[in-house]
């Protein structure tokens, strides 16, 4: 019984702590700065940078948020697999 309770606690804790949610995606706005996006979504899973533009992804191939920054401000953002 104790193991079951610990397992349920961990599942609830890990599920509740993710910032990869539709509610957070809806807070993103064009022009928002990089630091504010990090406050909302946490650290990105990956980021690539070239010629003053940065492309960051939170999540994996099935469920993710992608944000493209120009001069550290949101230029474009998209989502997949979030409900």
BELSUL-V655925 format. One record per pair of residues at least 6 apart in sequence whose C-alpha atoms are under 7 Angstrom apart, sorted by the first residue. I is the first residue (numbers start at 1). J is the second residue. D is the distance in whole Angstrom. If there is no record, write none. Layout:
# BELSUL-V655925
I_J_D, I_J_D
This chain:
# BELSUL-V655925
19_41_5, 19_42_7, 20_41_7, 21_82_6, 22_82_6, 22_83_6, 24_40_6, 24_41_7, 28_37_7, 30_74_5, 30_75_6, 30_76_7, 31_73_5, 31_74_5, 31_75_6, 32_73_5, 32_74_5, 33_72_6, 33_73_4, 33_74_6, 34_72_5, 34_73_6, 44_56_6, 44_57_6, 44_58_5, 45_57_6, 45_58_5, 45_59_6, 46_56_6, 46_57_5, 46_58_7, 47_54_7, 47_55_6, 47_56_4, 47_57_6, 48_54_6, 48_55_5, 48_56_6, 49_55_6, 52_70_6, 52_71_6, 53_69_6, 53_70_5, 53_71_6, 54_68_6, 54_69_5, 54_70_7, 55_67_6, 55_68_4, 55_69_6, 56_66_6, 56_67_5, 56_68_6, 57_64_7, 57_65_6, 57_66_4, 57_67_6, 58_64_5, 58_65_5, 58_66_6, 59_65_7, 62_80_7, 62_81_6, 63_80_5, 63_81_4, 63_82_6, 64_79_6, 64_80_5, 64_81_7, 65_78_6, 65_79_4, 65_80_7, 66_77_6, 66_78_5, 66_79_6, 67_74_7, 67_76_6, 67_77_4, 67_78_7, 68_74_6, 68_75_6, 68_76_5, 68_77_6, 69_75_5
